[in-house]
Amino acid sequence: MAGATLALAGCAGQVSGPGLNPGVPQALVPLPGQPIPGAYGKTTGNILLLLPLSGPLAPVGQVLANAAKLAVPAGSSPGLDIRDTGGNAAGAAAAAEAGLQAGDGIIIGPLTSPETQGVIPIAKAAGVNMLPFTNDATLAQPGVWPLGVTAAQSVQRVVQDAADAGRTRLAALLPDNDYGHQLGDAIAAQAQALSLPSAQVTYYEPGFNSVNQAVEQLSDFANRGQGLMDEIKAARALNTAAGRAKARELRLQQIPPPSFNALFIGETGETTLAEIANFLPYYDVLTPQVQLLGPTPWANIAADMAHQSMFVGALYAAPDPAAAQSFDASYLAAYGSAPPAIADVAFDAAALARVAASGGGYTSAVLTAPAGFTGADGLVVLRPDGTARRGLAVFSIAQGAPVITSPAPAALNQPPE
């Protein structure tokens, strides 16, 4: 999940500004603010774009190349140096070395976590900053800013929104994989940051039985409702009028709600989500007693999730797709089809690099301007440690299309160092 899947899950919406060239939207515009000290990184050279243009991910790589060319058209200065990684770490390393030897001054891409890991040592040795497209937050470090929407960015926004509405007792149901554990770490950190009680986190392995057991465990149904269910079953088993009357009387009793009032579900596969939607009411985890929350990739499947009544009203954080209109229109005009969501990150990265080049170079001082940049995926603030803060909107799943319940912020206040 920390490789190609994570990289593909990171984007969903955009903002554009005035054109760098006529007819070409500018994805990123520096906002007012003074850059922090720091001169790491080159000031000149072309923009090195690393993409899988061969191998299984080649179709994705071509989409990303198309998007980047809109931000840095042919003949621009600096130019765009596009090199093929082959979709693997060794190919990415070789492509990076070739580009840096040619004098390129900043690296955007590559796509996946393994490719990025292969390039980081080369970029560090050359003193060149990187904007990879993965949302694997474990790779963030000074000079390396993963631009996909990370688990932490997604969790921080939606958990804050839920807490503001009084949903302060948090639980999480998460897949037992890299992405699930990144979500779990982010949930624990955000609960601590907001002074909330420790979140109750339960992981599950793939498969119907594991998911069932995880929901049963999380719900604590054995202590909340199993005794009442057993009493009803025993009364019915008497097969008498008195027994049936007793069963009807018992059925009027309310099972106590679970110990949490907000549940973060980390699943993104529609089959497993459908299973979870059935298990939750079976174990008496009901809305609106419990507010369901989810990760950014829900933006890609929200319309389908709305067919499960359990998920109507569930919240997730993602870029506002209305902000994508200018980029979408330019991509459609240039290539004859609407861009997939993954195209956003390449457009933003290329435009950010181009704006940085015109604003003093590709240095950390320029890239980490405290007020950040506005882009096709909204507001982003790159921090000196390699992490990024994003201005995400909060959406509620609804029939037809999700509804924004909390707009993306126009500015982000930097947390204390």
C-alpha positions as CSV (number, residue, x, y, z in Angstrom):
1,M,0.0,0.0,0.0
2,A,3.0,2.3,0.5
3,G,3.9,1.9,-3.2
4,A,1.9,2.4,-6.3
5,T,-1.4,2.1,-4.5
6,L,-0.6,4.8,-2.1
7,A,0.6,7.0,-4.8
8,L,-2.5,6.6,-6.8
9,A,-4.7,7.3,-3.8
10,G,-3.3,10.7,-3.0
11,C,-5.2,13.4,-5.1
12,A,-8.7,14.5,-5.8
13,G,-9.4,18.2,-6.7
14,Q,-7.8,21.4,-7.6
15,V,-7.4,25.2,-7.6
16,S,-5.9,27.3,-10.3
17,G,-4.6,30.8,-10.6
18,P,-3.6,33.2,-13.4
19,G,-1.8,31.7,-16.4
20,L,1.9,31.4,-16.6
21,N,1.3,31.6,-20.4
22,P,-1.9,32.6,-22.2
23,G,-4.4,29.7,-21.9
24,V,-2.3,27.7,-19.4
25,P,-3.5,27.8,-15.8
26,Q,-0.9,28.4,-13.1
27,A,-1.4,25.7,-10.4
28,L,0.6,27.3,-7.7
29,V,1.0,30.9,-6.7
30,P,3.1,32.0,-3.7
31,L,0.9,33.6,-1.0
32,P,2.1,36.6,1.0
33,G,4.7,35.6,3.6
34,Q,8.4,35.6,4.3
35,P,10.5,32.5,3.4
36,I,12.3,30.9,6.3
37,P,16.0,30.9,6.3
38,G,17.7,28.0,4.5
39,A,19.5,27.7,1.1
40,Y,19.6,24.0,0.6
41,G,18.9,23.1,-3.0
42,K,20.0,24.4,-6.4
43,T,18.9,27.7,-7.8
44,T,19.1,27.0,-11.5
45,G,18.6,24.1,-14.0
46,N,15.8,22.4,-15.7
47,I,13.0,20.5,-13.9
48,L,13.7,16.8,-13.8
49,L,10.4,14.8,-14.1
50,L,10.8,11.1,-13.2
51,L,7.9,8.9,-14.4
52,P,7.2,5.2,-15.3
53,L,6.9,5.6,-19.0
54,S,7.4,1.9,-19.6
55,G,6.2,-1.1,-17.7
56,P,2.8,-1.7,-16.0
57,L,2.4,1.9,-14.8
58,A,3.2,3.5,-18.1
59,P,-0.4,4.6,-18.7
60,V,-0.3,6.5,-15.4
61,G,3.1,7.9,-16.2
62,Q,1.8,9.3,-19.5
63,V,-1.1,11.0,-17.8
64,L,1.3,12.6,-15.3
65,A,3.6,13.7,-18.1
66,N,0.6,15.3,-19.9
67,A,-0.3,17.2,-16.8
68,A,3.2,18.5,-16.1
69,K,3.5,19.8,-19.7
70,L,0.5,22.0,-19.1
71,A,2.4,23.7,-16.2
72,V,5.7,23.8,-18.1
73,P,5.0,24.0,-21.8
74,A,7.6,23.3,-24.5
75,G,10.0,26.2,-24.8
76,S,9.6,27.3,-21.2
77,S,12.5,28.4,-19.1
78,P,13.3,26.4,-17.1
79,G,12.4,23.4,-19.2
80,L,11.0,20.0,-18.4
81,D,13.4,17.0,-18.6
82,I,11.2,13.9,-18.6
83,R,12.9,10.6,-17.9
84,D,11.6,7.0,-17.7
85,T,12.0,5.1,-14.4
86,G,10.6,1.9,-15.7
87,G,8.5,1.8,-12.6
88,N,11.2,0.5,-10.3
89,A,13.8,1.8,-7.9
90,A,16.8,0.9,-10.0
91,G,15.4,2.6,-13.1
92,A,14.4,5.6,-11.0
93,A,17.9,5.9,-9.6
94,A,19.5,5.6,-13.1
95,A,17.1,8.3,-14.5
96,A,17.9,10.6,-11.6
97,E,21.6,10.3,-12.0
98,A,21.3,11.0,-15.8
99,G,19.1,14.1,-15.2
100,L,21.4,15.5,-12.5
101,Q,24.5,15.0,-14.6
102,A,22.7,17.0,-17.3
103,G,22.4,19.9,-14.9
104,D,18.7,19.6,-13.7
105,G,18.1,21.6,-10.6
106,I,15.0,20.0,-8.9
107,I,13.4,16.5,-9.1
108,I,9.6,16.1,-9.3
109,G,8.3,12.6,-9.0
110,P,8.8,9.7,-9.1
111,L,5.5,8.0,-8.7
112,T,5.8,5.2,-6.1
113,S,7.4,4.8,-2.7
114,P,10.0,2.3,-3.9
115,E,11.1,4.5,-6.8
116,T,11.3,7.4,-4.4
117,Q,13.5,5.4,-2.0
118,G,15.8,4.7,-4.9
119,V,16.2,8.4,-5.8
120,I,16.5,10.0,-2.3
121,P,20.2,9.1,-1.7
122,I,21.1,10.4,-5.2
123,A,19.2,13.7,-4.7
124,K,20.8,14.2,-1.2
125,A,24.3,13.6,-2.5
126,A,23.7,16.2,-5.3
127,G,22.1,18.7,-2.9
128,V,18.9,18.7,-4.9
129,N,15.3,19.0,-3.5
130,M,12.6,16.5,-4.4
131,L,8.8,16.6,-4.8
132,P,7.8,13.0,-5.2
133,F,4.2,12.0,-6.0
134,T,3.7,9.3,-3.4
135,N,1.7,9.9,-0.3
136,D,4.0,7.7,1.8
137,A,4.7,10.0,4.7
138,T,7.5,7.8,6.0
139,L,9.7,9.2,3.2
140,A,9.3,12.9,4.3
141,Q,12.6,14.5,5.4
142,P,14.4,17.8,4.8
143,G,14.6,18.2,1.1
144,V,12.0,15.5,0.3
145,W,8.3,16.5,0.3
146,P,5.8,13.7,-0.7
147,L,3.0,15.6,-2.5
148,G,0.2,12.9,-2.3
149,V,-2.4,13.5,0.3
150,T,-1.0,11.5,3.2
151,A,-2.8,9.5,5.9
152,A,-1.9,12.2,8.5
153,Q,-3.3,15.1,6.4
154,S,-6.5,13.2,5.8
155,V,-6.9,12.2,9.5
156,Q,-6.0,15.5,11.0
157,R,-8.7,17.4,9.1
158,V,-11.6,15.1,9.5
159,V,-10.9,14.2,13.1
160,Q,-10.6,17.9,14.0
161,D,-13.9,18.5,12.3
162,A,-15.6,15.7,14.2
163,A,-14.1,16.9,17.5
164,D,-15.4,20.4,16.9
165,A,-18.9,18.8,16.6
166,G,-18.5,17.0,19.9
167,R,-17.4,13.7,18.6
168,T,-14.5,13.3,20.9
169,R,-14.5,9.6,21.8
170,L,-12.7,8.1,18.8
171,A,-12.3,4.5,17.5
172,A,-10.8,3.2,14.3
173,L,-11.3,0.1,12.2
174,L,-8.2,-0.3,10.0
175,P,-6.7,-2.8,7.5
176,D,-3.6,-4.5,8.8
177,N,-1.2,-3.1,6.2
178,D,1.2,-0.2,5.7
179,Y,-1.5,2.3,4.9
180,G,-3.7,1.1,7.8
181,H,-0.9,1.5,10.3
182,Q,0.0,5.0,8.9
183,L,-3.7,5.9,9.5
184,G,-3.5,4.4,13.0
185,D,-0.4,6.3,13.9
186,A,-2.0,9.5,12.6
187,I,-5.2,8.9,14.6
188,A,-3.3,8.3,17.8
189,A,-1.2,11.5,17.2
190,Q,-4.2,13.6,16.4
191,A,-6.1,12.4,19.4
192,Q,-3.2,13.4,21.6
193,A,-2.8,16.8,19.8
194,L,-6.5,17.6,20.5
195,S,-6.3,16.3,24.1
196,L,-8.9,13.6,23.3
197,P,-9.1,10.2,25.0
198,S,-6.8,7.6,23.4
199,A,-8.4,6.2,20.3
200,Q,-9.6,2.5,20.4
201,V,-7.9,1.0,17.3
202,T,-8.7,-2.4,15.8
203,Y,-6.9,-3.9,12.8
204,Y,-8.2,-6.7,10.5
205,E,-6.6,-9.0,8.0
206,P,-8.2,-9.4,4.5
207,G,-11.2,-11.7,4.5
208,F,-14.8,-11.9,5.6
209,N,-14.2,-13.7,8.9
210,S,-11.4,-11.4,10.0
211,V,-13.4,-8.2,9.3
212,N,-16.4,-9.7,11.2
213,Q,-14.3,-10.5,14.2
214,A,-12.7,-7.1,14.2
215,V,-16.1,-5.3,14.1
216,E,-17.4,-7.6,16.9
217,Q,-14.4,-6.9,19.0
218,L,-14.5,-3.2,18.4
219,S,-18.2,-2.9,19.1
220,D,-17.8,-4.8,22.5
221,F,-21.2,-6.4,21.6
222,A,-20.5,-9.3,24.0
223,N,-20.8,-6.9,27.0
224,R,-23.3,-4.4,25.5
225,G,-25.9,-6.6,23.9
226,Q,-25.2,-10.3,23.7
227,G,-26.8,-10.9,27.1
228,L,-30.0,-9.3,26.0
229,M,-30.0,-11.3,22.7
230,D,-29.5,-14.5,24.6
231,E,-32.5,-13.7,26.9
232,I,-34.7,-13.0,23.9
233,K,-33.5,-16.3,22.2
234,A,-34.2,-18.3,25.4
235,A,-37.7,-16.7,25.8
236,R,-38.6,-17.6,22.2
237,A,-37.3,-21.2,22.7
238,L,-40.0,-21.8,25.4
239,N,-42.5,-21.7,22.5
240,T,-45.2,-20.5,24.8
241,A,-47.5,-17.5,24.8
242,A,-45.7,-16.3,28.0
243,G,-42.3,-16.8,26.3
244,R,-43.3,-14.9,23.2
245,A,-44.6,-12.1,25.3
246,K,-41.4,-12.0,27.3
247,A,-39.4,-11.9,24.0
248,R,-41.5,-8.9,22.8
249,E,-40.9,-7.1,26.1
250,L,-37.2,-7.7,26.0
251,R,-37.0,-6.5,22.4
252,L,-38.2,-3.0,23.6
253,Q,-35.0,-2.6,25.7
254,Q,-32.3,-0.4,24.2
255,I,-28.8,-1.8,23.8
256,P,-26.3,0.7,25.3
257,P,-24.3,2.7,22.6
258,P,-20.7,1.8,22.1
259,S,-18.0,3.5,24.1
260,F,-17.1,5.7,21.1
261,N,-19.1,8.3,19.2
262,A,-16.8,8.6,16.1
263,L,-15.4,5.7,14.1
264,F,-12.7,6.1,11.5
265,I,-12.9,3.4,8.9
266,G,-9.7,3.0,6.9
267,E,-11.0,0.6,4.2
268,T,-11.0,1.7,0.6
269,G,-12.0,-1.5,-1.2
270,E,-15.7,-1.5,-2.0
271,T,-16.3,-5.2,-1.3
272,T,-15.0,-5.0,2.2
273,L,-16.7,-1.7,2.8
274,A,-20.0,-3.3,1.9
275,E,-19.3,-6.1,4.5
276,I,-18.5,-3.4,7.1
277,A,-21.7,-1.7,6.3
278,N,-23.6,-4.9,7.2
279,F,-21.5,-5.8,10.2
280,L,-21.8,-2.5,12.0
281,P,-25.6,-2.5,12.5
282,Y,-25.5,-6.2,13.2
283,Y,-23.3,-5.4,16.2
284,D,-25.5,-2.4,17.0
285,V,-23.0,0.3,16.0
286,L,-25.5,2.8,14.6
287,T,-25.6,6.2,13.1
288,P,-26.2,9.0,14.2
289,Q,-25.0,7.7,17.6
290,V,-21.7,7.1,16.0
291,Q,-20.3,9.5,13.3
292,L,-18.4,7.5,10.6
293,L,-15.2,9.0,9.3
294,G,-12.9,7.9,6.5
295,P,-9.7,8.6,4.5
296,T,-9.2,10.8,1.4
297,P,-9.5,7.9,-1.1
298,W,-13.2,7.8,-0.3
299,A,-13.5,10.8,-2.6
300,N,-13.0,8.4,-5.5
301,I,-15.8,6.0,-4.4
302,A,-18.2,8.3,-2.5
303,A,-21.0,8.0,-5.1
304,D,-20.9,4.2,-4.9
305,M,-20.7,4.2,-1.1
306,A,-23.9,6.3,-1.0
307,H,-25.8,3.2,-2.1
308,Q,-25.0,1.7,1.4
309,S,-27.4,3.6,3.8
310,M,-24.9,3.0,6.6
311,F,-22.4,5.3,4.9
312,V,-24.8,8.2,4.1
313,G,-23.6,11.1,6.3
314,A,-20.1,9.6,6.7
315,L,-17.3,12.3,6.5
316,Y,-13.9,12.4,4.8
317,A,-11.4,15.1,4.0
318,A,-10.2,15.8,0.4
319,P,-9.3,18.6,-1.9
320,D,-12.3,20.5,-3.2
321,P,-12.9,19.3,-6.8
322,A,-14.5,22.6,-7.7
323,A,-11.0,24.0,-7.5
324,A,-10.0,21.8,-10.5
325,Q,-12.1,23.5,-13.1
326,S,-9.4,25.5,-14.8
327,F,-6.9,22.6,-14.9
328,D,-9.6,20.1,-16.0
329,A,-10.6,22.4,-18.9
330,S,-7.0,22.9,-20.0
331,Y,-6.3,19.2,-19.9
332,L,-9.5,18.4,-21.8
333,A,-8.7,20.9,-24.5
334,A,-5.1,19.7,-24.9
335,Y,-5.7,15.9,-24.8
336,G,-9.3,15.3,-25.6
337,S,-10.3,13.6,-22.3
338,A,-10.9,14.6,-18.7
339,P,-7.9,14.2,-16.5
340,P,-8.0,11.5,-13.8
341,A,-7.4,12.7,-10.2
342,I,-3.8,11.5,-10.2
343,A,-2.9,14.1,-12.8
344,D,-3.3,16.9,-10.2
345,V,-0.2,16.1,-8.3
346,A,2.1,16.3,-11.4
347,F,0.6,19.5,-12.5
348,D,1.0,21.1,-9.1
349,A,4.6,19.8,-8.7
350,A,5.7,21.1,-12.1
351,A,4.0,24.5,-11.6
352,L,5.5,24.8,-8.0
353,A,8.9,24.1,-9.4
354,R,8.5,26.7,-12.2
355,V,7.2,29.3,-9.7
356,A,10.1,28.6,-7.4
357,A,12.6,29.0,-10.2
358,S,11.2,32.5,-10.9
359,G,11.2,33.4,-7.2
360,G,14.8,32.7,-6.2
361,G,15.4,29.1,-7.2
362,Y,14.7,25.6,-6.0
363,T,16.0,26.2,-2.5
364,S,14.3,25.1,0.7
365,A,14.0,28.7,1.6
366,V,11.7,29.3,-1.4
367,L,9.8,26.0,-1.2
368,T,9.0,26.3,2.5
369,A,7.6,29.9,2.4
370,P,5.4,29.8,5.5
371,A,2.2,31.0,3.8
372,G,2.6,28.1,1.3
373,F,1.2,27.8,-2.3
374,T,-2.2,27.5,-3.7
375,G,-2.5,24.8,-6.3
376,A,-4.7,22.4,-8.3
377,D,-5.1,20.3,-5.1
378,G,-5.7,23.4,-3.0
379,L,-3.5,25.1,-0.4
380,V,-0.2,23.3,0.6
381,V,2.5,24.4,3.0
382,L,5.8,22.6,2.8
383,R,7.5,22.4,6.1
384,P,11.3,22.2,6.7
385,D,11.1,18.6,8.0
386,G,9.7,17.4,4.7
387,T,6.1,17.2,5.8
388,A,3.3,19.2,4.1
389,R,0.1,20.7,5.5
390,R,-2.9,20.9,3.2
391,G,-6.1,22.9,3.1
392,L,-8.6,20.1,2.7
393,A,-12.4,20.4,2.6
394,V,-14.6,18.0,4.6
395,F,-17.3,16.1,2.6
396,S,-20.4,14.2,3.7
397,I,-21.4,11.2,1.7
398,A,-24.9,11.8,0.2
399,Q,-27.1,10.4,-2.5
400,G,-26.1,11.7,-5.9
401,A,-22.9,13.4,-4.9
402,P,-21.0,14.2,-1.7
403,V,-21.7,17.5,0.0
404,I,-19.1,19.9,1.4
405,T,-19.8,20.4,5.1
406,S,-16.6,22.4,5.9
407,P,-14.9,24.3,3.1
408,A,-11.2,24.2,2.5
409,P,-9.4,26.9,4.4
410,A,-7.9,29.9,2.6
411,A,-4.9,29.9,4.9
412,L,-3.2,27.6,7.3
413,N,-1.6,28.8,10.5
414,Q,1.7,27.1,11.0
415,P,2.0,25.0,14.2
416,P,4.9,25.9,16.5
417,E,8.2,24.3,15.7
